Amino acid sequence: MAKKVGQKDQKDEKKGRIDFPVKAARFIDENDKLVSAVNKDGLLIAVPKTITKDGKILYEGFDTRKHNPLKKGDFADIATYLDCQAFVAREKGNRLIALAEDKEKKAERIRKFGDEATRKKAAKIARMREQLAALEQQLTSEGIDVENL
């Protein structure tokens, strides 16, 4: 079934993705200046990465979670397109590595404490010990001998 003019792809609509504004793309040139990443034909000549300086975001670039994928036709040459694909792959890989590390931590906690009920009990005991230590410290600072209680 052919799409009607102006009709969005349902898969992208569900993900909430938007088209990347190619004409507004920026990059840092060899003089460390923020310049347009688009040539006179409206094609990308650099990978539109997010640019930060001193912890501040100067330019919010292409985000795989937010934007629809860029196409080969959006780039001035194939090398820049391949650079962008490498950038996207690295970004996705870093997210997957972080997810894997979180899963490993969760697996270790499960191995250590067992099922969900046992983990909750262990967490409750840990909180109670912290509260007890805080109370003991407060009483000793008031001059009360906690060891004789």
C-alpha positions in Angstrom: 0.0 0.0 0.0 1.5 3.3 -1.0 1.8 6.2 1.4 -0.2 9.3 0.8 1.6 12.6 0.5 2.4 14.0 3.9 1.6 10.7 5.6 4.2 9.7 8.3 5.6 6.3 8.7 3.7 4.7 11.6 6.8 3.0 13.0 8.6 6.4 13.4 5.5 8.0 14.7 5.3 5.5 17.5 8.9 6.1 18.4 8.3 9.8 18.4 11.1 10.5 16.1 11.4 13.7 14.0 13.4 14.6 10.9 16.8 16.0 11.6 17.1 19.7 10.5 19.9 19.2 8.0 20.0 22.9 7.0 20.8 23.9 10.6 23.6 21.4 11.1 26.8 22.8 12.6 30.4 21.6 13.2 33.7 23.0 14.6 36.1 23.9 11.8 39.9 23.9 12.0 39.9 27.4 13.5 37.7 26.1 16.4 34.7 28.1 15.2 31.1 26.9 15.0 30.2 26.9 11.3 27.5 25.5 9.1 27.9 21.8 8.2 25.9 22.2 5.0 27.4 23.1 1.6 25.7 25.5 -0.9 23.7 22.5 -2.3 22.2 21.8 1.1 24.1 18.6 1.7 26.1 17.7 4.9 29.8 18.1 4.6 30.5 17.0 8.3 28.9 14.6 10.8 26.4 16.7 12.8 27.6 15.7 16.3 26.5 17.5 19.5 29.0 20.2 20.4 29.8 21.2 23.9 32.2 23.7 25.4 32.9 24.2 29.1 30.0 21.9 29.9 27.5 24.0 27.9 25.8 22.6 24.8 26.6 24.9 21.9 24.8 22.8 19.3 22.5 19.8 19.7 23.4 17.4 16.9 22.0 14.3 15.5 20.5 11.9 18.1 19.6 8.4 17.1 16.8 8.2 19.7 15.3 11.5 18.7 15.8 11.8 14.9 14.9 9.7 11.9 17.9 8.1 10.3 20.0 10.2 7.9 20.1 9.0 4.3 23.0 8.8 1.9 21.4 11.6 -0.1 21.7 14.0 2.8 25.5 14.0 2.5 27.9 15.7 0.0 30.1 12.6 -0.3 30.1 8.9 0.6 33.0 9.3 3.1 31.1 11.7 5.3 28.1 9.4 5.1 30.3 6.5 6.3 31.7 8.7 9.1 28.2 9.4 10.2 27.3 5.7 10.2 30.4 5.0 12.3 29.4 7.8 14.7 25.8 6.4 15.0 27.2 2.8 15.5 29.6 4.0 18.2 26.8 5.9 20.0 24.5 2.8 19.9 27.3 0.6 21.1 28.1 2.8 24.1 24.4 2.7 25.1 24.4 -1.1 24.8 27.6 -1.4 26.8 26.0 0.8 29.6 22.9 -1.4 29.5 25.0 -4.5 29.7 26.9 -3.2 32.7 23.6 -2.4 34.5 22.3 -5.9 33.8 25.6 -7.4 35.2 25.2 -5.3 38.4 21.6 -6.5 38.7 22.6 -10.1 38.1 25.3 -9.8 40.8 22.8 -8.4 43.3 20.5 -11.3 42.5 23.3 -13.9 43.0 24.2 -12.2 46.3 20.8 -11.8 47.8 18.6 -14.3 45.9 15.0 -13.7 45.1 13.1 -10.4 45.2 11.7 -10.9 48.8 15.2 -11.6 50.2 16.7 -8.5 48.4 14.0 -6.3 49.9 14.7 -7.7 53.4 18.4 -7.1 52.9 17.8 -3.6 51.8 15.5 -3.0 54.7 18.2 -4.3 57.1 20.8 -2.0 55.5 18.5 1.0 56.0 17.8 0.1 59.6 21.5 -0.3 60.3 22.1 3.2 58.9 19.4 4.6 61.0 20.7 2.8 64.1 24.2 4.1 63.5 22.9 7.6 63.1 20.9 7.3 66.4 24.0 5.9 68.2 26.1 8.8 67.0 23.5 11.3 68.1 23.2 9.8 71.6 27.0 9.7 72.0 27.3 13.3 70.9 24.7 14.1 73.7 26.9 12.3 76.2 24.9 9.1 76.6 26.9 5.9 76.9 25.3 3.6 74.2 27.5 0.6 75.2 25.6 0.2 78.5 22.1 0.1 77.0 
